[in-house]
Structures are given as C-alpha cells and as structure tokens.
Amino acid sequence: MNLLFPLLAVLIWSVNTIVSKLSAGSIDPAAISFYRWLLALVVLTPFALPGAWRHRHAIRASLGRLLILGLLGMVLYQSLAYYAAHSVSAVMMGILGATIPLLTILLSLVVLRLAPTRGILIGGVLSFAGLVWLVSEGHPAQLLHQRLGSGELMMLAASTSYALYGVLTRRWAIPLPTW
C-alpha cells in the first residue's frame, strides 16, 4: 500500500506535465495558472478553512515564510513550467522535473548544512548519470555541443524553485498541520 502513494504522485506529476504541454498552444500560461488555483481554492476551501481558522495565530506569525514558500513551490514552479511548455517537449519537461530530488540534495547541503552520507552521494551520482543519459539520448558526449534553450532554462529554474521550497519547508518547520 505504501508504494501506491509515490506511484500516484509520479502519475499526477506526469499527467500535469502532459496537460501543460497539450494546453501550451491553446491556453495562456497565466490563464491556466489562474484557473487551476481558482479551482483548487473552490474545491479545498470547505476542507481547509476550519483548520486555517483554528491555526490563524500560527499562520499570522509565519505569514512571510508561508508567502515565500507559496511563491517558490506553487507560483514560480507552475508558472515557469507552463511557459516552458511552449518550447520544450513533455518528455524533456519530465526529465528536467526529475532533477528536483538531486537539486534538493544539493540545496540541502548548502542551506541546511547537511553532511552528505555515502547513500546520498551514490544516489546523487546515479541520478545525475541517469539524467545525463536520458537528456543525451544515450550519447553523453553530444551534450557538449548542445545549448540550453529558454524553455529548458525555465524548466530548470522551475525545478530549482521547487527544490528550494522543499528545503525551506524543512528548515523553517512551520508549526502547522498539513491541512
């Protein structure tokens, strides 16, 4: 059962990437972000509002940090991904999105001052090697001759933004329940 949650998360992210790419030509990225968050607000408010009201003092005390986390994890990540979808394939978006765990490790080393364990180092090297293999389509040397376009850079910035969101969430440990 515990394996279903990570698989469900990957499925949701994959579908989101495909929908972003498919909608790139027909819906403005700002509009898709707006309507997505409007829908989330309408659907989640009845469930989240009572808890938010109960914890309003903690929310008020951490409002600046919550705004930064929202900006990094939701606004920047999604907006940059939607704009990147105009010039990057869904496969490349997925590959660059897969850098989030590796970027989280790198940012954790700096921001949280975590000492890398052997497992982190091995996992990081394997993750990076796998990404290089995928991006280069099995020919890593060709990466030396490729340039990153604006879409790839936006997707990399989006991934970095989301990784920083995860690291800051841990660093700040805001005393609020999930809902």
Secondary structure, DSSP 8 states (H G I E B T S, - for coil): -TTHHHHHHHHHHHHHHHHHHHHTTTS-HHHHHHHHHHHHHHHHHHHHHHHHHHTHHHHHHTHHHHHHHHIIIIIIHHHHHHHHTTTS-HHHHHHHHTTHHHHHHHHHHHHS-----HHHHHHHHHHHHHHHHHHTTT-GGGGGG----HHHHHHHHHHHHHHHHHHHHHHH--S----
